[in-house]
Amino acid sequence: MNVFKKIADGEIPAEIVYQDDHCVAFRDINPQAPVHILLIPRREIPSLARVEASDHPLLGHLLLKAAEVAKQEGLSETGYRVVINCGPDAGQEVPHLHLHILGGRRLGWPPG
Ligand code: 5GP
């Protein structure tokens, strides 16, 4: 079982900021911005490359919740970035689909 699944199941502690039947949002252990939250589905999906057509409702749910969590964190007006790293070239470390929600400072573009 990967580390994010263990967090979702409550086996590893994390600072959870939102959760429901389908997803969990918690603060990144190594934040890259003043606000850095990870939003994951409870179901184990290794990466965005592995989603299927039947995941359509879940993916929509994740995006809606990302916006809600960003609002909860006070980022709606100043702005924020939602990132999904997918595979080795993107630097994906944890093989469990996750959305990074980053904000609280001006973010550079393009990403490195
Ligand atoms: P990736 O590179 O896979 O897109 O991002 C993985 C993220 O998970 C990294 O930002 C890393 O800091 C974070 N992370 C890895 N292990 C843990 C953990 O045990 N707890 C928390 N809260 N974040 C973690």
Boltz pocket constraint, residues with backbone or C-beta under 6 A from the ligand:
constraints:
  - pocket:
      binder: B
      contacts: [[A, 3], [A, 13], [A, 14], [A, 15], [A, 26], [A, 27], [A, 28], [A, 29], [A, 30], [A, 31], [A, 38], [A, 84], [A, 85], [A, 90], [A, 91], [A, 92], [A, 93], [A, 94], [A, 95], [A, 98]]
      max_distance: 6.0
